[in-house]
Amino acid sequence: GSNPVAKGVNGNQLADCPSSPNCISSTAQSEDKFYPHLTYQGTTEQAKHKLMEVLNAYPGAEIANNGDHYIHAQFTTAIMRFTDDAEFLILEDGIQVRSASRVGYSDLGKNRKRMDEIRESFEPCCE
């Protein structure tokens, strides 16, 4: 069965966000949902390796799908046990990201805050 929460890759980019505010994406058209892609030096393989290390070390993270250039990670929040889905598309000019909450309407900035933490651990990559 297909997993509707992870939108996957369409062409060479991740999906845009829905109208609800609990989503950020590197491909989002609206400014409030836009999140800049992660940057790196080195090869896509090096970038993916480093990103996997960062995700595996992140509390509450579980890798749901690990493809050649695509990673889908699920994050379960500690208190309410809500699940957020983060997707990463590793391209030569950077890593596109998309992160969205499965339930609710507003995420109180949680997806953006988590992605900031992931960026902090990931960049600078990869010498």
N, C-alpha and C positions, 0 to 999 in steps of 0.2 A: 504493500500500500504506500501511497505517496504521503509525505509528511507536509501538510499544508503550512506549518509554521515557518519552515525554512523555504524561502522563495526560490533559492537556487540561482543559477546563472542564466541570463537571457542574452544570447549573443556573447558579448565580451564585457558584460557589466551586471552588477547586482541590481535587484529590484528597487524601485523608488518606494517611499513610505506611503502608507494609507493616510487618510485625513486626520486620524487621531494623533495626539501629540506624543505618544509613547514610543517613538521610533526615530532613529537617526540613520542617515545613509550618505555615502560619498556621492551618490547619484541623485540625491534629492534636489528637486527644483526650488523648493521653498527654503528661505534662509534659516528659519528656525529649526528645520530638520536636517540641514546640511551638516555633514561632518567631514573634514578634510582627510584624504587618504593618508595612510602611514607611509613614511618614506624610508628608504634603505639604500645602502651601497652594496655592491656584490651581486651574486647571482640570485635567481628566484629560489633555487634550492637552499641557499644559505638563509635567505629571508624566511622561508617556510620552516626550516629547522629551528631558527631562533623564535619564531612566533609560536610554534608548538611547545617549546620550552616555557615560554611565558604563560601560555594558556594552561599547561599542565600544572604549573605552580600556583595558579590563581585559585583562591578558595571558592568552592562550590561549582567549579567548572567541570564539564564533562564533554568530551569530544564525541559528537554524534555522527559526523561524517568527515572523512579525511581523504580528499582526492588529490590529484597531482598539483593543482593550483587553487584548490577550493577547500576551505575548512568551515564546518558548521559546529559551533560550540554552544552548549546550553549552560546557562547559569541559573542556579536555584538560590533565591535570596534566603538568608538565614532565618529571618523572623516569620514572614508570612508564607514562605515556601512557594513563592511565585517563580515561574520560570521565564527567563528572557532568552531569546535566541540571537546569537551573534554570528554573522557570516563574514568570511574574509576571502577575497579573490586576489591572488598574488599575481600581479602583472609586472612586466619589466620596468614600468615607470612608477610603480608604487603599489600599495595594497589597498584595494577598495574595501570598505567596511560597511556593514549594515547591522544594526542592533535594534531589536523590537521586543516589547513585552507581549506575552500571549494573552493576558487578561487585563481588564481595567481600561481606563481611558488615558489618564495622565500617569507618567512614571516618575514625576517629581525630579526629573533630570537624572535618574539613575543610569539609564543606558549611556548617556553622554559622560557621566562621571566615571563609569566603569571603563569606557573606551579611553578616557584620558589616562587612567591608571595603566591600562595595557600599553598605550603609546609610550608612557614614561619608562616602562620596563623594556619595551622593544627598541626604542630609538636611543642612541644611535646604533644601527645595524648596517651592515655586517662587514667588519674589516677583513 
